[in-house]
């Protein structure tokens, strides 16, 4: 129980909440000469691996139930966490006095807490659901967001209009007596065209919303994209000369208010212009990037407007 209480204390954290549900089972295994014990368990989408370093090889099997909600102070990479802790305790009859835990966790759900109203929000949200406050840079110095699917609403409505137009044209042409023998071929061509159009839209939607990631740290802005090859285009905040925000009419009326932020830099390898598209709540994201740029330039002694 001493180890369990200290383990809960070691897992306490106030920034990121991880919902999990499983039992940690420690089993007696001799994997190497330094007498390390390993335990691994899988619960649904969650994978939890614990490495225990022991001074006693004859340690009996034990099982510790975890609460549904714990707070993990660990390095976050996607939905995976890694944490290492040293706990000292004595198990009767085992002689074990020192434990070293290495946690590798895949979370079921991740929440972040707003500093303004203490509301818990989903990890993928960049703005608080209650007070609309922008998510600030976390304790790790990084905040990231993805391409918003709302930016493709106008294209979706356009494809719907094209689909209805093709169907109407097909019905109109099929009523012509001279083309009665070509109805099957005509509908086959129209069906293939509609299918290819919507497959293209689904691929574009998936690629942009699932692979494009924008990341802002204390010193740089990063643009990450790619499926098989992930490419990262970093841009130092110190070298950002200007920022421009664009929200077009169809963005406000159809696309849910998403916008495009254009970053200008004279030393950027992409040609001096980096377009950040599909940004939800663009005004607040624009202000966050600009504040970070002004802060780092003022810290380095640059003259800012």
C-alpha positions as CSV (number, residue, x, y, z in Angstrom):
1,X,0.0,0.0,0.0
2,X,2.9,2.3,0.6
3,X,4.1,1.9,-3.0
4,X,0.5,2.3,-4.2
5,X,0.0,5.6,-2.3
6,X,3.3,7.0,-3.4
7,X,2.6,5.9,-7.0
8,X,-0.6,7.9,-7.0
9,X,1.3,10.9,-5.6
10,X,3.9,10.5,-8.3
11,X,1.1,10.5,-11.0
12,X,-0.6,13.6,-9.7
13,X,-0.6,16.5,-12.2
14,X,-2.8,19.4,-12.8
15,X,-2.4,20.2,-16.5
16,X,-3.3,17.0,-18.5
17,X,-5.9,14.5,-17.4
18,X,-5.8,11.0,-18.8
19,X,-8.8,8.6,-18.5
20,X,-7.8,5.0,-18.2
21,X,-9.2,1.8,-16.8
22,X,-7.2,-1.3,-16.2
23,X,-5.2,-3.3,-13.7
24,X,-1.4,-3.2,-13.5
25,X,-0.1,-6.8,-13.0
26,X,3.5,-7.4,-12.0
27,X,4.8,-10.9,-12.8
28,X,8.0,-12.6,-11.9
29,X,10.2,-12.7,-15.0
30,X,14.0,-12.8,-15.3
31,X,14.7,-10.9,-18.6
32,X,18.3,-9.8,-17.9
33,X,21.2,-10.2,-15.5
34,X,20.4,-7.0,-13.7
35,X,17.1,-8.6,-12.5
36,X,14.5,-6.4,-14.1
37,X,10.9,-7.3,-14.0
38,X,8.5,-6.4,-16.8
39,X,4.8,-6.3,-16.9
40,X,2.6,-5.4,-19.8
41,X,-1.2,-5.3,-20.1
42,X,-3.6,-4.2,-22.8
43,X,-7.1,-2.7,-22.2
44,X,-9.0,-1.8,-25.3
45,X,-7.3,1.1,-27.0
46,X,-4.9,1.6,-24.0
47,X,-1.5,0.0,-23.9
48,X,0.3,0.3,-20.5
49,X,3.9,-1.0,-20.1
50,X,5.7,-0.9,-16.8
51,X,9.3,-1.6,-16.3
52,X,10.3,-2.5,-12.7
53,X,13.9,-2.6,-11.6
54,X,14.3,-4.8,-8.6
55,X,17.1,-5.9,-6.3
56,X,15.4,-9.2,-5.6
57,X,14.7,-11.8,-8.2
58,X,12.2,-13.8,-6.1
59,X,9.5,-11.1,-6.1
60,X,6.0,-12.5,-6.0
61,X,3.3,-11.5,-8.6
62,X,1.1,-8.6,-7.6
63,X,-1.8,-6.6,-9.1
64,X,-2.6,-3.0,-8.5
65,X,-6.0,-1.5,-9.7
66,X,-5.8,2.0,-11.2
67,X,-8.5,4.6,-10.8
68,X,-10.4,5.7,-13.9
69,X,-8.8,9.1,-13.9
70,X,-5.2,9.8,-13.1
71,X,-2.9,12.7,-13.9
72,X,0.3,11.8,-15.7
73,X,3.3,14.2,-15.6
74,X,5.0,12.9,-18.7
75,X,6.2,13.8,-22.1
76,X,3.2,13.9,-24.5
77,X,3.7,12.6,-28.1
78,X,0.4,12.5,-29.9
79,X,-1.8,10.4,-27.6
80,X,1.2,8.6,-26.0
81,X,2.8,9.5,-22.6
82,X,6.1,8.4,-21.1
83,X,6.9,8.9,-17.5
84,X,9.6,7.6,-15.2
85,X,9.4,7.5,-11.4
86,X,11.5,6.1,-8.5
87,X,9.6,4.7,-5.6
88,X,11.2,3.3,-2.4
89,X,9.3,0.8,-0.3
90,X,9.5,-2.6,1.4
91,X,7.4,-5.7,0.5
92,X,7.3,-8.3,3.3
93,X,9.1,-11.4,2.3
94,X,10.6,-10.0,-0.8
95,X,13.4,-7.8,0.3
96,X,12.6,-5.2,-2.4
97,X,13.4,-1.7,-1.4
98,X,13.7,0.3,-4.6
99,X,11.4,0.4,-7.6
100,X,11.8,2.2,-10.9
101,X,8.7,2.6,-13.0
102,X,8.6,3.5,-16.7
103,X,5.1,4.2,-18.0
104,X,4.3,4.1,-21.7
105,X,0.6,4.9,-22.0
106,X,-1.9,5.4,-24.9
107,X,-4.7,7.5,-23.5
108,X,-8.4,6.9,-24.2
109,X,-9.2,10.6,-23.8
110,X,-7.1,13.6,-23.0
111,X,-8.4,16.9,-21.4
112,X,-6.8,20.3,-20.8
113,X,-8.0,22.8,-18.3
114,X,-8.7,26.4,-19.1
115,X,-6.7,28.8,-16.9
116,X,-9.5,31.4,-17.1
117,X,-12.6,29.4,-16.0
118,X,-11.1,26.0,-15.1
119,X,-13.3,24.3,-17.7
120,X,-12.0,20.9,-19.0
121,X,-11.8,20.7,-22.8
122,X,-10.9,18.0,-25.2
123,X,-7.3,17.9,-26.3
124,X,-8.0,18.7,-29.9
125,X,-9.8,22.0,-29.1
126,X,-7.7,25.1,-29.3
127,X,-10.4,27.4,-27.6
128,X,-12.2,26.9,-24.3
129,X,-15.9,25.8,-24.8
130,X,-17.1,28.1,-22.1
131,X,-15.2,31.4,-22.1
132,X,-13.8,31.1,-25.7
133,X,-10.3,31.7,-24.3
134,X,-7.5,30.5,-26.6
135,X,-5.4,27.6,-25.3
136,X,-2.2,29.0,-24.0
137,X,1.2,27.4,-24.4
138,X,1.4,24.5,-22.0
139,X,3.9,23.7,-19.4
140,X,5.9,21.8,-22.0
141,X,6.1,25.1,-24.0
142,X,4.1,23.8,-27.0
143,X,0.5,24.2,-28.3
144,X,-0.7,22.6,-31.5
145,X,-3.9,22.4,-33.6
146,X,-5.0,20.7,-36.7
147,X,-6.5,21.8,-40.0
148,X,-10.2,22.4,-39.4
149,X,-12.7,20.4,-41.5
150,X,-15.0,23.4,-41.5
151,X,-12.7,24.9,-44.2
152,X,-14.0,22.4,-46.7
153,X,-17.7,23.1,-46.2
154,X,-17.8,25.4,-49.3
155,X,-16.2,22.6,-51.4
156,X,-18.7,20.1,-50.0
157,X,-21.7,22.3,-51.0
158,X,-20.1,22.8,-54.4
159,X,-19.8,19.0,-54.9
160,X,-23.4,18.6,-53.8
161,X,-24.5,21.1,-56.4
162,X,-22.4,19.4,-59.1
163,X,-23.9,16.0,-58.1
164,X,-27.5,17.3,-58.4
165,X,-26.7,19.0,-61.7
166,X,-25.2,15.7,-63.1
167,X,-28.3,13.8,-62.0
168,X,-30.6,16.3,-63.5
169,X,-28.7,16.3,-66.7
170,X,-28.8,12.5,-66.8
171,X,-32.6,12.5,-66.3
172,X,-33.0,15.1,-69.0
173,X,-30.8,13.3,-71.5
174,X,-32.4,9.9,-70.8
175,X,-35.8,11.3,-71.8
176,X,-34.6,12.0,-75.3
177,X,-36.0,9.3,-77.6
178,X,-32.9,9.2,-79.9
179,X,-30.7,8.4,-76.9
180,X,-32.8,5.6,-75.4
181,X,-30.2,3.0,-76.3
182,X,-27.4,4.8,-74.5
183,X,-29.1,5.2,-71.2
184,X,-27.1,2.5,-69.5
185,X,-23.8,3.9,-70.7
186,X,-24.8,7.4,-69.9
187,X,-25.8,6.5,-66.3
188,X,-22.6,4.5,-65.9
189,X,-20.5,7.5,-66.9
190,X,-22.4,9.9,-64.6
191,X,-22.2,7.5,-61.7
192,X,-18.4,7.0,-62.2
193,X,-18.0,10.8,-62.3
194,X,-20.0,11.4,-59.1
195,X,-18.1,8.5,-57.3
196,X,-14.7,9.9,-58.3
197,X,-15.7,13.4,-57.2
198,X,-16.7,12.3,-53.7
199,X,-13.8,9.9,-53.3
200,X,-11.5,12.8,-54.1
201,X,-13.3,15.0,-51.6
202,X,-13.1,12.2,-48.9
203,X,-9.3,11.8,-49.5
204,X,-8.7,15.6,-49.4
205,X,-10.7,15.9,-46.2
206,X,-9.0,13.0,-44.5
207,X,-5.5,14.1,-45.5
208,X,-5.9,17.7,-44.4
209,X,-7.7,17.1,-41.1
210,X,-5.6,14.0,-40.0
211,X,-2.1,14.8,-41.2
212,X,-1.7,18.6,-41.2
213,X,-0.6,19.9,-37.8
214,X,0.4,23.4,-36.8
215,X,2.6,23.6,-33.7
216,X,3.7,26.8,-31.8
217,X,6.5,26.6,-29.3
218,X,8.2,29.3,-27.3
219,X,10.8,29.9,-30.0
220,X,9.4,28.6,-33.3
221,X,6.3,27.8,-35.5
222,X,6.2,24.4,-37.1
223,X,4.1,23.2,-40.0
224,X,3.8,19.4,-40.2
225,X,2.2,17.3,-43.0
226,X,2.5,14.0,-44.8
227,X,1.3,10.4,-44.6
228,X,4.2,8.1,-45.3
229,X,6.8,10.8,-45.0
230,X,6.2,13.4,-42.3
231,X,7.8,16.7,-43.2
232,X,8.2,19.5,-40.7
233,X,8.8,23.1,-41.9
234,X,10.0,25.1,-38.9
235,X,10.1,28.8,-38.8
236,X,11.9,30.7,-36.0
237,X,9.6,33.3,-34.4
238,X,12.6,35.7,-34.2
239,X,12.6,35.8,-38.1
240,X,8.9,36.4,-38.6
241,X,8.7,39.9,-40.2
242,X,4.9,40.2,-40.6
243,X,1.6,38.3,-40.1
244,X,-1.5,38.7,-42.2
245,X,-5.0,37.3,-41.4
246,X,-7.6,36.6,-44.1
247,X,-11.2,35.7,-43.6
248,X,-13.2,35.7,-46.8
249,X,-17.0,36.1,-47.2
250,X,-17.6,32.4,-47.8
251,X,-15.5,31.6,-44.8
252,X,-17.8,33.6,-42.6
253,X,-21.0,32.5,-44.2
254,X,-20.3,28.8,-45.0
255,X,-17.0,27.7,-43.5
256,X,-17.8,28.5,-39.9
257,X,-15.5,31.4,-39.6
258,X,-12.2,29.7,-40.3
259,X,-9.5,31.7,-41.8
260,X,-6.0,31.8,-43.3
261,X,-2.9,33.2,-41.6
262,X,0.0,34.2,-43.8
263,X,3.4,34.4,-42.2
264,X,6.1,36.5,-44.0
265,X,9.8,35.9,-43.3
266,X,12.9,37.0,-45.3
267,X,14.9,34.0,-44.2
268,X,12.3,31.3,-44.6
269,X,13.3,28.5,-47.0
270,X,9.8,28.2,-48.5
271,X,10.2,31.5,-50.3
272,X,9.4,33.9,-47.5
273,X,5.6,33.1,-47.3
274,X,4.0,30.4,-45.2
275,X,0.2,30.0,-45.5
276,X,-1.5,28.5,-42.4
277,X,-4.9,27.4,-43.8
278,X,-8.0,26.0,-42.1
279,X,-7.5,27.8,-38.8
280,X,-10.5,27.7,-36.5
281,X,-10.9,30.9,-34.4
282,X,-8.3,32.6,-36.6
283,X,-8.4,36.0,-34.7
284,X,-7.3,34.4,-31.4
285,X,-4.7,32.2,-33.1
286,X,-3.4,35.2,-35.0
287,X,-3.1,37.1,-31.8
288,X,-1.3,34.2,-30.0
289,X,1.3,33.9,-32.8
290,X,1.8,37.6,-32.9
291,X,2.2,37.9,-29.2
292,X,4.8,35.1,-29.2
293,X,6.6,36.8,-32.1
294,X,6.7,40.2,-30.3
295,X,7.8,38.5,-27.0
296,X,10.8,36.7,-28.5
297,X,11.9,39.7,-30.5
298,X,11.6,42.0,-27.5
299,X,13.6,39.5,-25.5
300,X,16.4,39.4,-28.1
301,X,16.5,43.2,-28.3
302,X,14.8,43.6,-31.7
303,X,12.8,46.8,-32.4
304,X,9.1,45.9,-33.0
305,X,6.2,48.0,-34.1
